[in-house]
Amino acid sequence: MLNALEAFNPDIILIEGPPDAEALIPLVLNAEMHPPVALLVHQPKQLELASFFPFAEFSPEWQAMRYGLENRAPVRFMDLPMSLAFPMRELNTGAAAQVEKKQESRDPFGEIARLAGYSDPERWWDALVERQGEGGIFPVILELMSALREGNLLPESRETLLREAFMRQRIREAQKEQYQKIAVVCGAWHTPALAVEQFSASADAALLKGLKKVKTEATWIPWSFDRLAAQSGYSAGVVAPAWYRVLWETTRTAEEPVSNPVARWLTQVAHLLREKDLTVSPAHVIEAVRLAEGLATLRRTTLPGIEELREAAVAVLCGGSEKPLELIDRQLVTGEVLGAVPATLPQPPLKSDFEAQARSCRLAKNTQEKTLELDLRQEAQLKKSRLLHRLQLLGVPWGRVSEVGAGKQGGFHEHWQIKWLPDYEIRLIEAGTWGNTVEEAATHKASRRTRDSEDLPELTQVLGIALKADLPVLVPAILSKISAISALAKDTLMLADSVLPLAEVLRYGSARKMNLNTVEQLLDQIVPRVCLQLPAACTAVAEDVAGEIARKILSVNRALGILRATAHEAAWQKTLGQISDAQGVSPLLAGLAARLLFDKGLRTATQTGDAMHYHLSHAQAPAEAAQWIEGFLYGSGLLLLHQQELWQTLDRWVREMPDEHFIELLPLLRRSFSRFPDPERQKMLDLVKSGGQPKSAAVSATDWDSARAEGVLALTKKIFGTPASG
């Protein structure tokens, strides 16, 4: 396209884009502007009415803007302004919307692509148009589009007709201003409709007359390659942005060290695979280039496309394995690239508030994952926690909470894994529909989520985040909704799911100086019902359902451990006893309950050994016995190492099992033992080798290192203040 512009040397350039943002075009040459970026046009009084217009460095519109600005040619946007389009979007509902949707669903490009042997119209366009690089392609495209539109059975949508009428009006305006050489950069589909001499100016004016107009604002925002990609949902027709960037960078100049885009891209793949400790030599890259070019020749294209490149990478660089493809696609097909805009640009209010808070909290937007340890007793660190939790409510998970280490006691500590992703910039812009500050937007979005949800676990989760985000205004409505749903809930397992989030709210409440009497009252209502109804829910259930129930039992057990509520502990112990001993209970759940009772000191080793002996006896089906073992050993196998009686019972059961039963149960047993840490499994193996007796730790005289012992002894004497000669 640049070659065509240089050959044509236009007096003015008209680009398919929103005239609302025309004043922002000069910023394209700003030194701080780094694509991919997007124009955001929105209605300030109704923020959900917003549209994004993304551009990459290789986008024709972007290059046309740069060319015009650098060559002092006026550059204008010519599409229907969003100030006129937004009101139509609001009105386009019901039957009219269905008609529009049907009209938009037609895909003439898809039909042409299929006839040409391509499964994807984007790949057809790439092969037949983008890769040819010839200026003479434009008349051919115009002829093709004219034929497609003439043969199209469905009429154009009203919005398309309005857009094209406005485009023609903009062309006429340029002609009236005495511009002779007018260059138009637009989507190929519109080209036949822009021959202004074939359309009546008065008819276009009549079509556009009476359209409602609203106020709009526009700004540049950072965009990302994954958002540019067609599969992201904000399609700009760019299937492989990272590849197109390589193609653009290598074809615009011959001064690159590697000017062959195919060789350059496959070299990048080789570097990426080497970073993952995969062996790739220069010879592999050479062969991959030859294969990609050979495939392109067979498919009659002048240059390999992303399909040929991926096939060559898999066959040669990956040794036929498709496993690395996900990594290659993410980094070198789509690309993890985030654009940047000048800091002086006016930003949406929410984005400005977020940036100010991030600076205040000294949180840097790092794309590498980082661990953040917070002590909530310190105001500065509590402030960081609030911001991260509010962002979670907004759907911007900058951080995720991780387990606090054993050395950190009390509820005053939070550990976060934080990592900034390019996608979050756009999510923040989108979240601006909920409010102008992070606090306001999080409050409104959580309020809507509370209003719309009937799911008890989800509501308890929202309650926990809202409290940690210091949004107390939300609490009464959430608690009221939880109370109403829990009072009528008949699903025991749903009630069980809500216990841990509520317990964690209480756990962190003291660190945030909250009044949580209502939460305590809710737990006093829910926990007794769970204890009463859970044994019945564990009876006559399928194996996969039993696994889900096991996780809920562990969740409730953990919650009661957090609460340390003696009032509920007795009822919970009784419930575990019933699950452990009742007939018809899933063996997996019975084994888990037996383990929890032993861990709590409510069952002795002898009583637990009797239960194991019963469930592993010949009277029980081998599959049920294996499930009981899986439940009993859930989480840790140290119990078997320290309780000889239990180990011997299990050992006897395995030894006496017929070979055919052992082979049948081996996958289940392997699953049970594979969950243990490697050191535990090694100790079990040593125990088996020693015939069930712990190995002696005796040290022979030849193992004794006197020199090292003297050094340790001297240091020990120094620590205790003992004379060296003592």
N, C-alpha and C positions, 0 to 999 in steps of 0.2 A: 504493500500500500504506500509506503514512503517513497518508493521509486515512482509510483504513479503520481503522487503529489508533487514531487520535484519536477517531473516531466510536464505536468499541467500548470504548475505555478499559479495557484488560485488567488483571486482577489479577496475571497472570504470563504470560511469553512463553517458549514452547518453540521452539527453532530446530534445524533439521536440521544437526547438527554433532557432533564427537566430545566426549563428556563428559570424556575425558582432559584436554582443554584448557579446561574450564569455569572454572578459577581465573584464566585469562588474560583473561576477558571484560571486567573493569573497566578494563583498559589501553586499551580502545577510545577512551575519553575523554581519554587522555593527550595533552598538547599536542605531544609529539614524535612522535606516531603519525600518519603520513600515508599513506593508501592510494594505490596498491594494496599490500596486504600479504597474508601467508598464515600460517595456523597450520601449523607443522611438528610432527607427532607421529611419534616414532620409538622403536624399541626400543634402549636404550643398549648392550646386549651383542651386538646384531646389527644394525648400522647400515644394512644394505641394506634392512631392513624399515622403511620410512618412507612417510608419506603427507602430501600438501600440500592445504590447504583455503584457496584464494585468495578474496580479497574486494576489490572496488573500492568507491569512495565511493558509487556508485549501486547496489551490490548490495543486494537486499532484506534479506539476513541482517545486513549491516553496519548498515543503517538501523534494523532492528528492535532490534539490540543498543544502538545509541545512544538510541533512543526509550525503551527500558526503563530504561537507566541514568539518563537525564535526568529521567524521570518516577517514579523510585524503585519501579519494578516489577521483581520478580525476573526474571532472564534465565538460562535454562538451555539446555544442549545436550541433544538427545534421541535422537541416532542411536546405532547400535551402537558401543560403545567400541572403539578400535583395539586395546586390550589383549586383546579377544576376537577381533577381525577378523584380526590378524596371524597367529595360529596357523592359522586357516582358510586363509589365503593360502599358507602353507607346505605344507599338506596337499592343496590343490586342484591336483593334478597328474594327468597321465595321462588316462584316459578321462573322469574326472569333470570335468577342466578343459575337455575338448572339449564336453561337454554344457553347461557353464556358458557357454562362449564362444558356442555356438549360440544359447542362450537370450538372451544379451546382444545378439546381432547383429540380432535382430528390431527393426523400426523402425516402430511404428504411427504415430508422428508424421509420418514420411516419407510414409507412404501417404496420410494425411489432407492433407498439404501438396501432394502431387502431384494429388490429386483437386481441390484448390482452385486449381490452376494455378501452384504454386510449386515450383521445383526444389530448394529447400533448406528443411527444416523449421524452422530457426532464423529464416529470413526470414518464413515463414508466421506463426510465433509472434509475431515482432516486429510484423508488420502487423495481426494480428487481436487481439492482447492488449496488448502493450507500448504501442503508439501510441494506444490508445483512451483510456487514463487514466481509466476509470470504475470506481468501487468495486463496482458491480453485476456486474462481470465474474466475480467469484469463484464464485457459484452455477453460472454457465454452465460454468466450467472444471471444477467438480466433476462436473457432469452428463456433460460430454464425456469426462473421464477414466474415469468409471464405465462408460460405454458402450464405450470402447476396451478396458478390462480385461475386461469381460464377453465381448466378441467375440474376445478374443485366444486363438488355438488352442494356443499353447505355454504351459506352466505357468511361474510365476515361478521364478527361480533360488533356490537354498537361501539364498544370502547375502541376497537381497532379502527373503525371508520372515523371516529372522532379524532383519534391520534393522527391518522393520515391526512385528514382535512386540515388539521392545525399545522402539520409539516408543510403542506402545500402553501398555506398562508404565509409561513415564515420564508419560504423560497420566493414568493411573490414580493414580500417586503424587501428582500435583498435586491431583487430586480428593480424595484422602484427607486432604490437608493443608488442605482446606476452601477451596481456590481455586474461585471460581464462574465467573469470566470468563477462560477460558484461550485465549490466542491462539497458534496454531501456524503457524510459517513454515517451509515445506518445499517440495520439488519437487512439481510438479503431479501427477506420476504416482502419488505415494504417498497423495494425499488420500482416495480411496475406502477405503483400508485403515486409516484412522485413526479411523473411526467405532467407538469402543471398545465401544459397546453391542451391536454386531453380532458381536463376537468374544469367545471365552471366555478369561478371565484365566488359568484353570488350564491351558488348552491352550497359551497363550503361554508360561507358566512352564515347562511340560514341554518345549516346543521349545527354549528357551534353556538348559535344564538340562544340565550336563555339559560345557559349552564350556570349553576350556582357556584359561587366562588368563596373560598375561605382563606384565612391568613395562614401562611406557612413560614417556617424558618429552615435554614439549611446550614450544614457544616460538613467538613471533612472528618472522617474517623478512620482509625487503623482497621485494616481488614486482614484476612489470613488466607493462605493457599487452600486450606481445607474447606473454608467457606466459599472460595472461588470454584472449587471442584463441583461438578454437576451433582454428585451424590449428596452434597451437604445440605440441600434444601434451599439454597440461595443461588440457584444455577445461573452461571454466566456462560454456559456452554463450554466450559474449560474442563475437560476430562482429566488432564494430567498437567497441572500448572508447573510443577518442577521441571518436567521434560520440556515444556514450551519455553521456560526461561532459558534452559540450556540451548535450545534451538535458536532463540532470539539472540542470545549473547554471542553465539559462535557464527551465525550467518550475517550479522550486521557489520562485522569487521574480520579481516583476515589476519589481524595482528595477534590473535590469541595464541598461546603456546600450543593448544590443541584446538585447531579450528574446525575439525570434523566433529559435529555434535554427537554422532553415534559413538565415536571413540571416547569422547569426553564423558558422556553419560555412563557408559559401561566401565570406564575407569573409576568414576565415583562409586559405582556398585562394588567394584573390587576393593576400594578403600573401606567402604562400609562393612563388607564381609570380613576383612582383615581385622577391623576393630572388634569383631565378635569372635576372634580367634579361629576363623575359617581360612584354610589355605587357598590362596588365589595368586597365581603368578602372572607376570606380564604376558606370557604365552597364552594363558587362558583368555586374557582380554583381547588379544589379537584374533584368536579363533572365534570368540563371541562376536566381534565386529564383522568378521567374514560371514558368519552364520546369519546375522541380522540383515546384512546387505544382500545375501543370497535369497533370503525369504522375501525381501522387498522386490527383488528382480522377478521371482516366481509369481508374485502377486501384482506385478506390473505397476509398481509405484516407484517414483524417482528416489525416494528417501525412506528408510525404515521408520515406522511409527512405533507407538508405545507397545502395541501387540507384538511386533517383531522383536523389539528390545527385551520385553519380558520373557518371551520364549527363548531367546538366545541366552539370557542371564540364567534361566532355570537349567537349560540343557548343558551349558558349559561351565558357568561360574559356580552354580549350586550343585553340580553333579547330578542333575536330574531331580533333586528334591525341591518341592514347592514350599517347604516350611519357611525358608527365609523371605518368601515373597511378601508376607505381611509387613515385615520391616522395610523391604525395598519400596513397596507401594507407599507406605506412610512417609518415608523420608525423601525418596527420589522420584516418585511418580506424582503424589499429591504435594508433599513437601511441608515441613514444619516451619513456615516463614510467616512472620508477623510484620505488617507495615508500620509506618510511623508518620505522624503529622506534626506540623509546627506547634510548639508549646504555646505560642501566642494566639492560636485559634480559639474562638469561643467554643466552649464545650457544653454539652447538655448538662443541666444542673446536677443530676445524680452523679455523673462522671466526675464533675468538679469536686463535689462533696467527698466522693470516694478517694480521689487523689489527695485531697487535703488530709483526710483521716489516715490514709496509708503513710503519708509523710510524718504525721504527728505520732503514729505508732512505731515509726522507724521500721516499717515492713517494706522490703524491696521486692519488686516483681521479678523474681529469679525463675528462670525456666528449668533450673536443676533442683531436684527434690532436696529439701532441707528439713532437719528436725528442729522443732521449736518447743522448748521446755518452759512452761509458764508456772509461776507461783502466784496464785490468785489473791494472795494477801497484799501484793504490791499493786498499787493503783495503775501504774504504767502497763503492767502485764495483764491485769484484769481488762484494761482497755483494748488490748490486742485480742483477747478472747472474745469480747463483745463484738468487735468488728468481724472476726472470722465466722462467728455464729450467725450474725445478721446476713452475711453474704451467703451462707448456706440456705437461709430462708429464701433468698432471692435467686437460688439456682446457680450461684457462682461458687463452687466448692474449692476455693483457693487452698483451703487446708482440710485435712481429715483427722479426726481425733484418733490417737493410737493408745495402746495400753500403757499405763504408767508403770515404771519399773518397780521391783520389789523394795528398793531402797527408799522410795518416796512414800511416806505414810500420810494418812489423812486425806481429806477431800479438797485440799487446797492446790493440788497439782493437776496440770493438764499437759499432755504431750500431743503435739501436732506434727503431721507430715505436710509441709506446705510446698506447693509447686504451681507456678503461674503458667497457664496455657494460653496460647493466642486467642482461643475461642472466647475467653472470659471478657476480653475487651468488648466484643459484640454483645455478649450476654448483659453486660452492664448497660449498654445503650438500650437494649430491649427492655431491661428492667425499669428504665426510666418511665415507662407507662404507669408504674405503681406509685411514683412520688418523686420529689425533687431532691431528697436526701436519702442516705442509706437507711437511716432509722425509719423515716416515713414510708419508704418503699417496702421495707421488710415488714413493717406493721400492717400495711394494706394487703400485701400478698398473703401473709399468714392468716389474716382475718378472712380473706376470701377462701383460702384453703380450708379453714375451720368451718366456714359456712357450708361449703360444698361436700365435705367429707362425712361419711357415716361409718368410717372404719376406725374402731377403737384404738388399735395399735398405732395407726398413723396419727391420730389426735394426741395420744400420749407422747409420741415422738415430737410433734410440733410444740407441745407444752414444754417439754424439756429444753428444746432449742430456744424457744421464746424466753424462758426464764434465764438461760445462760446468755442470751443476747440482750438481757436487761430491757425487755419490752413488757413491763408489768401490765400495761393497758390491755394486753391480749388475754391475760390469765383468767379473768372472770368468765368470759365467753367460752374459752376452751374448757375450763373446768365444768361449766354448766352443761356443755355438750357431752363431755365424757360421762358426767353423772347421769344424764338422761339416757344415754346409750347403754351404759353398764347396767342400769337398773332394769332394762328390758332385755338385755342380752341373754340368750339361752346357749350360746356357743361357749363352752368351757375353755376351749383352746384359745379363742379370741381374748377372753378375759385373762388367761394366763400370759398372753403376749404383752398385756398392758402393765403387768406388775413390775418388770425390770425398769422400763422407762420412768415410771413413777418413783421407784426407789432411788434411781439415779438423780432425779430432781431433788429429792430430800437430801441425798448425799452432798450435792453441791450447794444446797440452799444456804448453809451456814456461812460458806465462803462469800456469798453475795448478800448476806444480811436480809434474807427474804422471809416473809411470813407465810409458812407453808402448812398451816393448820388444815386447810381444805384438802390438800393432797393427802395428809395423814388420814383424814376422815374417809377419803375415797379408798385408800388402801385397806382401811378397817372394814369397808364394805365388800371389796373385791376378793381379798385373800381368803376369808372364810368360805366364800362360794367356790373358789378354785379348789381349796382343800377338800371340800365336801363332794364335789362333782368329778374330780380328776380320776379317781379309781375306775369309775364306770366308763370314762372316755378311753381308758387304756385296755379295755376288754374287747376281744374279738376284732382286732384291727389288722390290716394288711401290713406286710413288712415295711413298705415304703412309708406308710402313714406312721408306723411306729417310730421310724427314724425322725420324723418331724416332731412327734410328741416328746421324744427323748430330748430334743433341743429345747423344748418349752419347759420340761421338768428341770433341766439344768439352769435355764433362765430364771425360773421362780426360786430355785435353791440359791442361786447367786444373789438374787434380790433380797431374800430374807437374811442372807449373810451380811449384806450391806446395811440393812435396817437394824439388825441385832435386836429384833422385836421379840421379846420372850412371850408376849401374848399370842403371837402367831406361830411360834416355833413348835409348841406342843401339838397344835393341829396339823402342822406340816409333817412332823415326825409320825403322827398317826397315819397320815395319808401315804407316806413312803412305806410304812409297814403293811398297809393294805395292798399296795401295788406289788410289793415283794412277795406276799404270801397268798394272795387270792388266786383261785382257779380261773382259768380262761384269760388271764392277763398275758399280753404279748411277752414272750421270753426275753426279748431285748429290754423291755421296760422293767421286767421283774429283776433282771440282772443289774440294771442301772440303779434301781431302788435299793437293792441289797448292798451295793457298793457305797452309796451315799449314807446308808445307815451305819455301815462299818466305819466310814470316815468320820462320822459324827460321834463315834464311841458308843452308839446305842446297841450295837451287836458285837459280841466278842468274836475273837478269831475262831473259837470252837463252834459258835452258832453259825458264823458265816461259812465255815468249812462244812458243816452239816447241810446247809442250803446248797452249796456247790455240789456236794456229793449226791444230793437228791436230784438236782437238775442235770447232772452228768451221768446218772445211773442208766442201766440198760433199759429201764422202763420208759425212758424219754426218747423221742425220735432224735437221731443225730443232728438234723438241721435245727431243731428247737434248742438242743443243747449248745450248738455253736452260736446261736443268737444270744443265748443267756450269757455265754462267755464274752461275746462282743459288748454287751451292755455292761457287764461287770468290770471289764477292763477299760471302759471308756475314759480316755484322757491320760492314763498312766499305768504302767505295768510294775511300778516299784513295789506294789503290794505283794506280788508273787515272789519278789526277791527277798522280802523281809519276813514272809510268813511261809515257813517250810511246809506246814500242813496243807495250805492251799496249793502250793506248787506241786506237791506230791499227788494231790487229788487230780489236778489237771494233767499231770504227767501220766498217771495211771489210765485216765480216760483216753488219751491219745494212743498209748501203747496197746490198749485192748481193742481199739477201733478196727474193724475189718478194713482191708485195703480199699475195697470199692467205696466204702463210706468216707474214708480219709481223702481219696481223690475227689469225691463229690464236694466235700466241705473245705478243701484246701483254699479255694479263692476267698471264702468268707473268713477263714482263720488268718490268711495272709493280710486281708484288709484290716482285721482287728489289730494285728501285731505291727503292721506297717505304720500305724499312727504314733508309735512310741519313738522317742529320740534314739539316735544311733547308740549312745552309750548304754542305754537300758537294754537294747536288743543284744549288744555285745555281751553284757553281763548274763543275760538269759542263755546265750549260746555257751558261755563258759560254764554255766551251771549244768547245762545238758551234758557237756563233755565230761564234767567231773562226776557224773552219775547222780546229780541232785544234791551234792555236798559242796558248800562254798570252798573255793580254792584257798589254799594257805598262802599267806603273804610273807612266808619266811624268806630271809635274805641270806645267801651263802657268804662265807668269808671272802670269797674271791670277788664278790660284788661291792665290797667295801672300799671306798676311795678315801684314804686317810688324809690326803692333802686337802680335799674339799671339805672334809669334816672339820679339820683344824680351823679353816677359814670361817666356817659357820659358827664354831664354838667360840672363837675370838670375838666375833660380832655379837653373839648372844651375851657374853660376859660384859661387853662394853655397854649393851643396852641395860643390863641389870646392875651395872656399877660394880661388878665383881672384879677384884684384881686379876690381871692376866695370868699370874702364877697360881691362882687359887684353883 
